[in-house]
Structures are given as structure tokens and as C-alpha cells.
Amino acid sequence: MTLGVTQAGQAADDAGYLTSLVRNHDRPRYYSGLFAPAEKREHLIALYAMNSEICRIPASVAELGLGDIRLQWWLDAITAADDGGDTPVMRGLIRAMQSCRLPADALKQIVETHRNDLYGDPPATLQDLEAYFGQTDSALFQLASLILGSQGAETADAAGHAGIAYGLVLQLGALCSLRRQGRQIVSADLLDIYGIDPDTMFLKNPPVGFKALLDHLLDMATEHVDQAKAAIGLVPSQCRPAFLPLAILPMQIRRISAAGDRLWHQPVVQSDLSVLFRIARAGIFGL
């Protein structure tokens, strides 16, 4: 009895910690999770908490080697999931993996792909850029769909487009921060199309051609948003809360476009109230 009470108490403490973590670092997904059934919500929050922890690693380490060590810890912990987990996030993730049959390989692929964030190497082609988001953000949308009852194939198309759109728009909005970290997010072939030397992406002022480059990427994101929304119309209704973060993208795209060269020095963010309003509206009326 005492052991059971202790385990229940730890699970409750873990749930509170994970909820606070996602609320503070990934507000769109936090609000989206509120529209999921209560019995699924803790597993969604655990998945999103894992993602928050991994995404924050590049900005939180002073040396690349330390980042590598932390990412390797995640890979090892996911592989050894049956051992119970050493942290609140890992314990929550293990419960989600066991209850919702989340594939460990997909989780490890997210971790492994984010290793590229440590080194700032640009993708060679637009296809490589889409593959990066496909293995990170798209995978996260698909895993969230699995938690909500997807059988897999029925949400794959929506998750694919949603992840590319969401990841790209969020990175463009945070371009100034990523530049300070030495990260290059634009593919080399696209820089070449617009005659931009990769080194100029880290200079004080944006290069000639930056606005045209930005418009190209925003058009690409908009196309994926539209394709995602069309595909979401075909997914089971219980899986749709997984896609609610997309509700912030149209406004974010407009703000990034309006910012133009100011994006070089200022992040583009939406207020908490704006995020809540757009996700709540989509949760009630649909995307």
C-alpha cells in the first residue's frame, strides 16, 4: 500500500513538473493539449516536455561536447525505457510509451536529428530542410496523433505537412536568436538561387536578397499549411487536438513577412493571449 501511494505521489509530482515545463516553453502545444481527453493529456504533455528539453539543449550548453553528452543520455534513456527513468520527463515519457505504444525508434530519431542543431551546418537542399522538419516536428505531430488514437497511416500526411510548416515558421520567427547561436537554417541551394553568400547570414545587417529569400520560405510554409489543413479534414476527430498548434501559423506568417529586415535583430512572437485565442477558436470551430 505504501509503495503504491508513493508511486502515485511521484506520478502526480511528475505531472505537475511536466505541465509547468511545457506551459513555460511551448505555450501553443500546452494550450492544444487542453483540448485532448483528460486520460490522454498527461501523455501528450510528457511527449511535448521531452521535445522542449531536447530543443533547448543547443542554447543551454557552452560546449558542443556537453550537448552531445546530453543528447546521448536521451538516446540511452529511451533505449532503456523499461528501467523506469531517472527524471520526471523521462518517467512521464516512459508512461506514454507504454500506454500508447509509442515507437522508440521515432523518439530516438527526433533526438538524433536535433544533434544537427549543435553544429549549425546548413542543409544542402530544400529537400534536406524538409527532411529535417519531417524527422522532428512532423514526427512529433504523428506521435501526438498516436497518443490520441491514430492507427498511423491515417494521420501521416497531415503530420508530414504540419511539421514542415510549423517548424519552418517557428525557426524563421526566431531567426535572430538562431543566428546568435551560429545556426544556419536556410538550405545552401536556396541561398545560391538568391545570390547570398552563407557567411553574410551572420553579419550585422541582412544581405541583399534577404527579403526575396524570406518570401520564398514563407510561401513554402503557407503551401504546407494549406496541405496540412486539407489532410486534417480527413483524420479521425479524436486526433485533431494534435494539430491545433497550426492555428497560430497564419498570423505568424503575416507578422514575419511584415517584419522583413527587422527579423534580423528582433524575434517575431505572438502574445500569450493571441496564442490562446487562436488555438481555442480552432479547438471549438476547427482549423
C-alpha positions as CSV (number, residue, x, y, z in Angstrom):
1,M,0.0,0.0,0.0
2,T,2.8,2.4,0.9
3,L,4.6,1.6,-2.3
4,G,1.5,2.3,-4.3
5,V,0.9,5.6,-2.6
6,T,4.5,6.6,-3.1
7,Q,4.3,5.8,-6.8
8,A,1.1,7.7,-7.2
9,G,2.5,10.7,-5.4
10,Q,5.6,10.7,-7.6
11,A,3.4,10.4,-10.7
12,A,1.4,13.4,-9.5
13,D,4.5,15.4,-8.8
14,D,6.0,14.5,-12.2
15,A,2.8,15.5,-14.0
16,G,2.9,19.0,-12.3
17,Y,6.5,19.5,-13.3
18,L,5.9,18.4,-16.9
19,T,2.9,20.7,-17.2
20,S,4.8,23.7,-15.9
21,L,7.7,22.9,-18.3
22,V,5.5,22.8,-21.4
23,R,3.5,25.8,-20.3
24,N,6.6,27.8,-19.9
25,H,8.5,26.7,-23.0
26,D,5.9,25.6,-25.6
27,R,2.7,27.5,-25.0
28,P,1.0,26.5,-28.3
29,R,1.3,22.8,-27.5
30,Y,0.3,23.4,-23.9
31,Y,-2.9,25.0,-24.9
32,S,-3.6,22.4,-27.6
33,G,-3.2,19.7,-25.0
34,L,-6.1,21.2,-23.0
35,F,-8.4,20.1,-25.8
36,A,-7.4,16.4,-25.6
37,P,-9.2,14.0,-23.4
38,A,-8.0,14.1,-19.8
39,E,-6.8,10.5,-19.9
40,K,-4.6,11.3,-22.9
41,R,-3.4,14.7,-21.8
42,E,-0.7,13.6,-19.4
43,H,0.9,11.5,-22.2
44,L,0.8,14.4,-24.7
45,I,2.4,16.7,-22.1
46,A,5.1,14.2,-21.5
47,L,5.9,14.0,-25.2
48,Y,5.9,17.8,-25.5
49,A,8.1,18.1,-22.4
50,M,10.7,15.7,-23.9
51,N,10.7,17.8,-27.1
52,S,11.1,21.1,-25.1
53,E,14.1,19.6,-23.2
54,I,15.8,18.5,-26.3
55,C,15.2,21.7,-28.3
56,R,16.7,23.8,-25.5
57,I,20.0,21.9,-25.4
58,P,21.9,23.9,-28.1
59,A,21.2,27.2,-26.4
60,S,21.9,25.9,-22.9
61,V,25.4,24.4,-23.3
62,A,28.7,26.3,-23.6
63,E,30.5,23.5,-25.4
64,L,29.3,21.2,-28.2
65,G,30.6,18.2,-26.4
66,L,28.3,18.8,-23.5
67,G,25.3,19.0,-25.9
68,D,26.4,15.7,-27.4
69,I,26.5,14.1,-24.0
70,R,23.0,15.3,-23.1
71,L,21.6,14.1,-26.3
72,Q,23.3,10.7,-25.9
73,W,21.7,10.5,-22.5
74,W,18.3,10.8,-24.1
75,L,19.1,8.2,-26.6
76,D,20.3,5.8,-23.9
77,A,17.3,6.5,-21.7
78,I,14.8,5.9,-24.4
79,T,16.5,2.6,-25.3
80,A,16.4,1.5,-21.7
81,A,12.8,2.7,-21.2
82,D,11.9,-0.4,-19.2
83,D,14.2,0.7,-16.4
84,G,11.8,3.3,-15.2
85,G,13.5,6.6,-15.9
86,D,15.7,8.9,-13.7
87,T,14.0,12.2,-14.3
88,P,10.3,13.4,-14.2
89,V,10.3,14.0,-18.0
90,M,11.7,10.5,-18.8
91,R,9.4,8.8,-16.3
92,G,6.4,10.6,-18.0
93,L,7.7,9.7,-21.4
94,I,8.0,6.0,-20.4
95,R,4.4,6.0,-19.2
96,A,3.4,7.5,-22.6
97,M,5.4,4.9,-24.5
98,Q,3.9,2.0,-22.6
99,S,0.3,3.3,-22.5
100,C,0.2,4.5,-26.1
101,R,2.7,2.2,-27.7
102,L,4.9,5.0,-29.0
103,P,7.8,3.6,-31.1
104,A,11.1,4.2,-29.5
105,D,12.8,4.5,-32.9
106,A,10.7,7.5,-33.8
107,L,11.6,9.2,-30.5
108,K,15.3,8.4,-30.9
109,Q,15.2,9.8,-34.5
110,I,13.9,13.1,-33.1
111,V,16.8,13.3,-30.7
112,E,19.4,12.2,-33.3
113,T,18.2,14.8,-35.8
114,H,18.4,17.6,-33.3
115,R,22.1,16.8,-33.0
116,N,22.5,18.9,-36.2
117,D,21.4,21.9,-34.2
118,L,24.6,21.8,-32.2
119,Y,26.8,22.3,-35.2
120,G,24.8,24.8,-37.2
121,D,25.6,23.1,-40.5
122,P,23.1,24.3,-43.2
123,P,21.1,21.7,-45.1
124,A,22.3,21.2,-48.6
125,T,19.0,21.4,-50.3
126,L,15.4,22.4,-49.7
127,Q,14.6,18.7,-49.6
128,D,17.1,18.2,-46.8
129,L,15.5,21.1,-44.9
130,E,12.1,19.5,-45.3
131,A,13.5,16.2,-44.2
132,Y,14.9,17.8,-41.0
133,F,11.5,19.1,-40.1
134,G,9.9,15.8,-41.1
135,Q,12.1,13.9,-38.7
136,T,11.5,16.4,-35.8
137,D,8.3,18.4,-35.9
138,S,6.4,16.1,-38.3
139,A,7.3,13.1,-36.1
140,L,6.1,15.0,-33.1
141,F,2.7,15.6,-34.7
142,Q,2.5,12.0,-35.7
143,L,3.4,10.7,-32.2
144,A,0.8,13.1,-30.7
145,S,-1.7,11.6,-33.1
146,L,-0.8,8.1,-32.0
147,I,-1.4,9.1,-28.4
148,L,-4.9,10.3,-29.4
149,G,-5.8,7.1,-31.1
150,S,-4.4,7.2,-34.6
151,Q,-3.5,3.9,-36.3
152,G,-0.6,5.6,-38.0
153,A,-1.3,5.9,-41.8
154,E,-4.5,7.9,-41.4
155,T,-2.6,10.9,-39.9
156,A,0.8,10.6,-41.6
157,D,0.1,13.0,-44.5
158,A,-1.3,15.7,-42.2
159,A,1.6,15.3,-39.7
160,G,4.1,15.5,-42.6
161,H,2.9,18.8,-43.9
162,A,2.1,20.2,-40.4
163,G,5.6,19.6,-39.1
164,I,7.3,21.2,-42.1
165,A,5.1,24.3,-41.8
166,Y,5.3,24.6,-38.1
167,G,9.0,24.0,-37.7
168,L,9.9,26.4,-40.6
169,V,7.7,29.2,-39.4
170,L,8.9,29.0,-35.8
171,Q,12.5,29.0,-36.8
172,L,12.0,32.0,-39.1
173,G,10.4,33.8,-36.2
174,A,13.4,33.1,-34.1
175,L,16.0,33.8,-36.8
176,C,17.8,36.4,-34.7
177,S,18.3,34.0,-31.8
178,L,19.4,31.2,-34.1
179,R,21.9,33.5,-35.8
180,R,23.4,34.3,-32.4
181,Q,23.8,30.6,-31.8
182,G,25.7,30.2,-35.1
183,R,22.9,28.2,-36.6
184,Q,22.2,28.4,-40.4
185,I,18.7,27.2,-41.2
186,V,18.4,28.2,-44.9
187,S,19.5,25.5,-47.4
188,A,22.6,26.1,-49.4
189,D,20.8,25.7,-52.7
190,L,18.2,28.4,-51.8
191,L,21.0,30.8,-50.8
192,D,22.6,30.2,-54.1
193,I,19.4,30.9,-56.0
194,Y,19.2,34.3,-54.4
195,G,22.9,35.0,-54.7
196,I,23.5,35.1,-51.0
197,D,26.9,34.1,-49.5
198,P,26.3,31.8,-46.5
199,D,28.7,33.9,-44.4
200,T,26.6,37.0,-44.9
201,M,23.8,35.4,-42.9
202,F,25.8,36.1,-39.8
203,L,26.7,39.7,-40.5
204,K,25.3,42.7,-38.7
205,N,22.9,43.6,-41.4
206,P,20.8,41.3,-43.8
207,P,22.3,40.7,-47.2
208,V,20.8,42.0,-50.4
209,G,18.1,39.5,-51.5
210,F,17.1,38.5,-47.9
211,K,13.5,39.7,-48.3
212,A,13.1,37.7,-51.5
213,L,14.6,34.7,-49.8
214,L,12.2,35.2,-46.8
215,D,9.2,35.5,-49.1
216,H,10.2,32.2,-50.8
217,L,10.3,30.4,-47.4
218,L,7.0,31.9,-46.2
219,D,5.3,30.8,-49.5
220,M,6.7,27.3,-48.9
221,A,5.4,27.3,-45.3
222,T,2.0,28.6,-46.5
223,E,1.7,25.8,-49.0
224,H,2.4,23.2,-46.4
225,V,-0.2,24.8,-44.0
226,D,-2.8,24.6,-46.8
227,Q,-1.9,21.0,-47.5
228,A,-1.9,20.1,-43.8
229,K,-5.4,21.6,-43.3
230,A,-6.7,19.7,-46.3
231,A,-5.3,16.5,-44.8
232,I,-6.5,17.2,-41.3
233,G,-10.1,17.3,-42.6
234,L,-9.7,13.5,-43.3
235,V,-8.2,12.4,-39.9
236,P,-10.3,11.0,-37.1
237,S,-11.8,13.7,-35.0
238,Q,-10.2,12.4,-31.8
239,C,-6.8,13.1,-33.3
240,R,-7.4,16.7,-34.3
241,P,-6.2,18.3,-31.0
242,A,-2.7,17.1,-32.0
243,F,-2.8,19.6,-34.9
244,L,-4.2,22.7,-33.1
245,P,-0.7,24.4,-32.8
246,L,-1.1,25.1,-36.5
247,A,-3.7,27.7,-35.6
248,I,-1.0,30.2,-34.8
249,L,0.7,30.0,-38.2
250,P,-1.3,32.3,-40.4
251,M,-0.9,35.2,-38.1
252,Q,2.8,34.4,-37.5
253,I,3.4,34.2,-41.2
254,R,1.9,37.6,-41.8
255,R,3.9,39.1,-38.9
256,I,7.2,37.6,-40.2
257,S,6.5,38.9,-43.7
258,A,5.7,42.4,-42.3
259,A,8.9,42.4,-40.2
260,G,11.2,41.9,-43.2
261,D,14.7,43.1,-42.4
262,R,13.7,43.7,-38.8
263,L,13.6,39.9,-38.4
264,W,17.4,40.1,-38.5
265,H,17.5,41.7,-35.0
266,Q,14.1,41.1,-33.4
267,P,12.2,37.9,-32.9
268,V,8.6,37.7,-34.1
269,V,6.3,36.4,-31.3
270,Q,2.7,36.5,-30.6
271,S,1.3,37.4,-27.2
272,D,0.1,34.7,-24.9
273,L,-3.5,35.9,-25.3
274,S,-3.2,35.8,-29.1
275,V,-1.9,32.2,-29.0
276,L,-4.7,31.1,-26.6
277,F,-7.4,32.8,-28.6
278,R,-6.3,31.2,-31.9
279,I,-5.9,27.8,-30.5
280,A,-9.2,28.0,-28.5
281,R,-11.1,29.1,-31.6
282,A,-9.6,26.3,-33.7
283,G,-10.3,23.8,-30.9
284,I,-14.0,24.9,-30.9
285,F,-14.6,25.6,-34.6
286,G,-11.8,23.6,-36.3
287,L,-8.7,24.6,-38.3
